[in-house]
Amino acid sequence: MKAVFDKLYDSYHKDLFQFIFYMVKDKPLTEDLVQEVYIRVLNSYASFKGESSEKTWLFSIAKHVTYDHFRKKKRKAQRILDFFDWSERGETIPDQNALPEEIAIQSDEMQRIYKYLDKCTVDQKSVLLLRFIQSFSIQETAEVLNFSISKVKTVQHRGLKTLRKYLESEEKGGEI
C-alpha cells in the first residue's frame, strides 16, 4: 500500500493541493483538507475498482472532501458563495515563500480571472478549475463532479459567460 500511496502522492499532490486551494483560498485549511483526502484514499483504496483513472478517483474524493467542508460550514448556497468572497473581507494569504498556486496567479490577467471566478456558482467554479487550471478533459471533469458530459459543457459555458461579463464590464470602466 505504501508504494501505491507514494505513487499517488508523487504524481498528483501538487495538482490536488492547487485544486483544493483554489476552492477554499486558505493554505492551512487546504493542508487539512488534503490530509483528509489522503486519509480517505488510504481507507478506501481496497475498494477502488479501477472504473476510472486513479487521478479521476483522487480528484473525486477531493471534491467530496471540499464540498463536505462547505456543507458543514454553511448550509445555504448563498452563504457558500459569501465564504468565497474574500475581496470584501480584505483577508490575504500570508507566506514568505511563493507556492506554485501563488506563482500561477501573479499575472494581472490571472488575478482578474480569479477575482471574477469567485462570482461564479460553486459548480461553475469547480468545472472551470478542473477544465482550465487542472487541464482535465470534459469526460474526466464529469466523472470527478459526478455530472453528465452535457452538464459539464453547460456549466462550463455559463461559467465562461459569467467571467466574460465581469471582465468586459471591468474593461468598460466599472464593476458589476
Helices and strands as residue ranges (DSSP letters): H 2-24, H 27-44, G 45-47, H 54-73, H 77-84, H 100-104, H 108-117, H 122-128, I 129-133, H 138-145, H 149-171
